[in-house]
């Protein structure tokens, strides 16, 4: 299975990306030595899933200027294409330059996991987290990896760190950087309890935060506390009447 690392903030339509590709190709015909245009084209090709073409363009950039950004981008294209060994090789070119970029170690871990080399994946994730202790994606990936290795207690500890980061970042006003759907953790009863505990505290401290009330409703729903969940969904709607997801959850619960 390929590990897709597309930019989660990308909102361009496929049609618009195709137009961008065409425009970049036209400009490159006039400026074939322009590495900025070529690397942009490589990135667009990768976004379109045209991995072979993207790889070829990044390699042309690297042949002229083997800078670490190009190697890192090439590694991510290899990763998306399911070419895990090539991805690891590209990321190693960055690491060789003594550049301790957390995302390079994280994506290296994804490639190792794609090769079922779990020990090396764990080691790379540890490096990423050591460099950035708040690296949520790396912590979450490590939790999933530990769970797949039947290390349930260790996995639970890591999942709790992911939950704790959500609340600590909210308190430091970094909510914009965090858009996790905590419901993905709610198939584990201890995580449900932990989420309810922290979310209950959060809505007391920040009663005007609609999303916290909604997430509390999700956690209560996962625990089977229907009436309490309805109240939380309703509170989220009172704060933000345009909160469509909360509205759907509220009426779904009230329809029974």
RADA-V192801 format. One record per residue. N is the residue number from 1. PHI is phi in whole degrees, -180 to 180 (none if undefined). PSI is psi in degrees with one decimal (none if undefined). Layout:
n->N phi->PHI psi->PSI
n->N phi->PHI psi->PSI
This chain:
n->1 phi->none psi->131.3
n->2 phi->-77 psi->150.7
n->3 phi->-105 psi->106.6
n->4 phi->-83 psi->125.8
n->5 phi->-121 psi->37.3
n->6 phi->-61 psi->154.8
n->7 phi->-63 psi->117.8
n->8 phi->-67 psi->-15.8
n->9 phi->-94 psi->3.0
n->10 phi->-70 psi->130.2
n->11 phi->-129 psi->10.1
n->12 phi->-75 psi->141.9
n->13 phi->-75 psi->153.9
n->14 phi->-55 psi->-38.0
n->15 phi->-63 psi->-41.4
n->16 phi->-67 psi->-37.6
n->17 phi->-66 psi->-38.2
n->18 phi->-61 psi->-41.9
n->19 phi->-63 psi->-40.6
n->20 phi->-64 psi->-41.1
n->21 phi->-60 psi->-47.0
n->22 phi->-61 psi->-41.8
n->23 phi->-65 psi->-42.4
n->24 phi->-65 psi->-39.8
n->25 phi->-64 psi->-39.2
n->26 phi->-64 psi->-44.5
n->27 phi->-66 psi->-35.5
n->28 phi->-67 psi->-31.3
n->29 phi->-63 psi->-31.9
n->30 phi->-87 psi->-28.6
n->31 phi->-131 psi->69.2
n->32 phi->-65 psi->-17.6
n->33 phi->-92 psi->0.3
n->34 phi->-81 psi->102.6
n->35 phi->-70 psi->-27.8
n->36 phi->-65 psi->-44.7
n->37 phi->-63 psi->-41.6
n->38 phi->-67 psi->-42.2
n->39 phi->-68 psi->-35.0
n->40 phi->-64 psi->-41.4
n->41 phi->-63 psi->-42.1
n->42 phi->-60 psi->-42.2
n->43 phi->-66 psi->-41.1
n->44 phi->-65 psi->-42.6
n->45 phi->-61 psi->-39.8
n->46 phi->-64 psi->-39.5
n->47 phi->-66 psi->-30.1
n->48 phi->-82 psi->-3.5
n->49 phi->82 psi->10.4
n->50 phi->-91 psi->71.6
n->51 phi->-67 psi->-42.2
n->52 phi->-61 psi->-43.4
n->53 phi->-66 psi->-40.4
n->54 phi->-63 psi->-45.5
n->55 phi->-60 psi->-43.4
n->56 phi->-61 psi->-41.2
n->57 phi->-69 psi->-42.2
n->58 phi->-64 psi->-37.5
n->59 phi->-64 psi->-35.8
n->60 phi->-63 psi->-41.4
n->61 phi->-62 psi->-45.2
n->62 phi->-67 psi->-34.1
n->63 phi->-64 psi->-26.5
n->64 phi->-93 psi->-41.9
n->65 phi->-144 psi->94.1
n->66 phi->-77 psi->56.2
n->67 phi->-80 psi->157.1
n->68 phi->-64 psi->-29.0
n->69 phi->-63 psi->-41.7
n->70 phi->-65 psi->-43.0
n->71 phi->-61 psi->-41.8
n->72 phi->-64 psi->-44.9
n->73 phi->-65 psi->-39.4
n->74 phi->-63 psi->-41.5
n->75 phi->-60 psi->-39.5
n->76 phi->-69 psi->-33.2
n->77 phi->-68 psi->-44.2
n->78 phi->-57 psi->-41.6
n->79 phi->-63 psi->-46.2
n->80 phi->-63 psi->-30.5
n->81 phi->-82 psi->-3.6
n->82 phi->79 psi->14.4
n->83 phi->-96 psi->77.8
n->84 phi->-69 psi->-40.9
n->85 phi->-64 psi->-41.9
n->86 phi->-65 psi->-37.1
n->87 phi->-62 psi->-46.3
n->88 phi->-61 psi->-42.1
n->89 phi->-60 psi->-41.4
n->90 phi->-66 psi->-44.0
n->91 phi->-65 psi->-33.8
n->92 phi->-64 psi->-31.1
n->93 phi->-63 psi->-32.9
n->94 phi->-72 psi->-46.9
n->95 phi->-62 psi->-35.0
n->96 phi->-59 psi->-25.6
n->97 phi->-87 psi->15.0
n->98 phi->59 psi->32.8
n->99 phi->-99 psi->112.2
n->100 phi->-92 psi->74.9
n->101 phi->-94 psi->117.6
n->102 phi->-55 psi->-39.0
n->103 phi->-67 psi->-27.0
n->104 phi->-66 psi->-43.7
n->105 phi->-68 psi->-36.9
n->106 phi->-63 psi->-48.4
n->107 phi->-70 psi->-30.0
n->108 phi->-62 psi->-40.7
n->109 phi->-62 psi->-41.2
n->110 phi->-62 psi->-38.6
n->111 phi->-67 psi->-43.4
n->112 phi->-62 psi->-38.9
n->113 phi->-66 psi->-34.9
n->114 phi->-62 psi->-28.0
n->115 phi->-91 psi->4.1
n->116 phi->64 psi->26.5
n->117 phi->-97 psi->78.6
n->118 phi->-67 psi->-35.9
n->119 phi->-63 psi->-44.6
n->120 phi->-68 psi->-35.0
n->121 phi->-62 psi->-45.1
n->122 phi->-61 psi->-42.9
n->123 phi->-63 psi->-43.2
n->124 phi->-66 psi->-38.2
n->125 phi->-65 psi->-38.6
n->126 phi->-62 psi->-39.5
n->127 phi->-64 psi->-43.9
n->128 phi->-61 psi->-43.5
n->129 phi->-72 psi->-33.5
n->130 phi->-64 psi->-38.8
n->131 phi->-74 psi->-32.6
n->132 phi->-140 psi->90.9
n->133 phi->-61 psi->-14.7
n->134 phi->-102 psi->19.2
n->135 phi->-76 psi->89.9
n->136 phi->-59 psi->-45.8
n->137 phi->-61 psi->-39.4
n->138 phi->-68 psi->-40.8
n->139 phi->-65 psi->-42.9
n->140 phi->-65 psi->-40.9
n->141 phi->-64 psi->-40.9
n->142 phi->-63 psi->-40.1
n->143 phi->-61 psi->-45.3
n->144 phi->-63 psi->-39.1
n->145 phi->-66 psi->-44.3
n->146 phi->-63 psi->-38.4
n->147 phi->-64 psi->-39.6
n->148 phi->-68 psi->-21.4
n->149 phi->-93 psi->10.2
n->150 phi->66 psi->21.7
n->151 phi->-97 psi->71.3
n->152 phi->-62 psi->-43.2
n->153 phi->-65 psi->-43.5
n->154 phi->-65 psi->-39.3
n->155 phi->-63 psi->-42.1
n->156 phi->-61 psi->-40.5
n->157 phi->-60 psi->-42.6
n->158 phi->-69 psi->-41.4
n->159 phi->-61 psi->-38.7
n->160 phi->-64 psi->-33.1
n->161 phi->-64 psi->-38.9
n->162 phi->-62 psi->-45.1
n->163 phi->-63 psi->-44.9
n->164 phi->-62 psi->-36.9
n->165 phi->-63 psi->-36.6
n->166 phi->-57 psi->-46.7
n->167 phi->-74 psi->-39.5
n->168 phi->-66 psi->-36.4
n->169 phi->-72 psi->-33.8
n->170 phi->-63 psi->-44.1
n->171 phi->-64 psi->-29.2
n->172 phi->-94 psi->14.5
n->173 phi->65 psi->33.6
n->174 phi->-108 psi->28.5
n->175 phi->-60 psi->-34.8
n->176 phi->-59 psi->-26.8
n->177 phi->-85 psi->1.0
n->178 phi->-135 psi->116.9
n->179 phi->-131 psi->36.8
n->180 phi->-68 psi->141.0
n->181 phi->-92 psi->101.1
n->182 phi->-64 psi->-16.1
n->183 phi->-63 psi->-19.6
n->184 phi->-66 psi->-16.2
n->185 phi->-94 psi->-3.4
n->186 phi->-86 psi->12.9
n->187 phi->-89 psi->4.3
n->188 phi->-118 psi->109.9
n->189 phi->-51 psi->-43.8
n->190 phi->-61 psi->-33.9
n->191 phi->-71 psi->-33.8
n->192 phi->-62 psi->-47.2
n->193 phi->-61 psi->-44.0
n->194 phi->-63 psi->-41.2
n->195 phi->-66 psi->-43.2
n->196 phi->-61 psi->-43.2
n->197 phi->-60 psi->-49.4
n->198 phi->-74 psi->-37.0
n->199 phi->-68 psi->-36.5
n->200 phi->-62 psi->-41.6
n->201 phi->-65 psi->-41.4
n->202 phi->-63 psi->-44.0
n->203 phi->-70 psi->-23.0
n->204 phi->-73 psi->-40.2
n->205 phi->-76 psi->-35.4
n->206 phi->-130 psi->72.4
n->207 phi->-65 psi->-15.9
n->208 phi->-93 psi->8.7
n->209 phi->-94 psi->99.5
n->210 phi->-60 psi->-39.1
n->211 phi->-66 psi->-32.2
n->212 phi->-66 psi->-41.2
n->213 phi->-64 psi->-40.6
n->214 phi->-64 psi->-45.1
n->215 phi->-66 psi->-35.4
n->216 phi->-63 psi->-41.5
n->217 phi->-59 psi->-41.1
n->218 phi->-61 psi->-44.5
n->219 phi->-66 psi->-43.2
n->220 phi->-64 psi->-38.8
n->221 phi->-62 psi->-41.9
n->222 phi->-63 psi->-29.0
n->223 phi->-85 psi->-5.9
n->224 phi->89 psi->11.7
n->225 phi->-92 psi->76.6
n->226 phi->-60 psi->-50.4
n->227 phi->-63 psi->-43.2
n->228 phi->-65 psi->-37.0
n->229 phi->-63 psi->-43.2
n->230 phi->-59 psi->-42.7
n->231 phi->-62 psi->-39.7
n->232 phi->-68 psi->-42.3
n->233 phi->-62 psi->-40.6
n->234 phi->-65 psi->-40.5
n->235 phi->-62 psi->-40.7
n->236 phi->-60 psi->-39.7
n->237 phi->-70 psi->-35.3
n->238 phi->-64 psi->-38.6
n->239 phi->-73 psi->-42.1
n->240 phi->-135 psi->91.8
n->241 phi->-62 psi->-16.0
n->242 phi->-91 psi->4.6
n->243 phi->-76 psi->88.8
n->244 phi->-65 psi->-38.6
n->245 phi->-65 psi->-41.2
n->246 phi->-65 psi->-37.9
n->247 phi->-61 psi->-45.8
n->248 phi->-63 psi->-41.8
n->249 phi->-65 psi->-40.1
n->250 phi->-63 psi->-48.8
n->251 phi->-74 psi->-29.0
n->252 phi->-64 psi->-42.8
n->253 phi->-70 psi->-34.2
n->254 phi->-80 psi->-6.8
n->255 phi->-84 psi->-9.8
n->256 phi->-90 psi->none
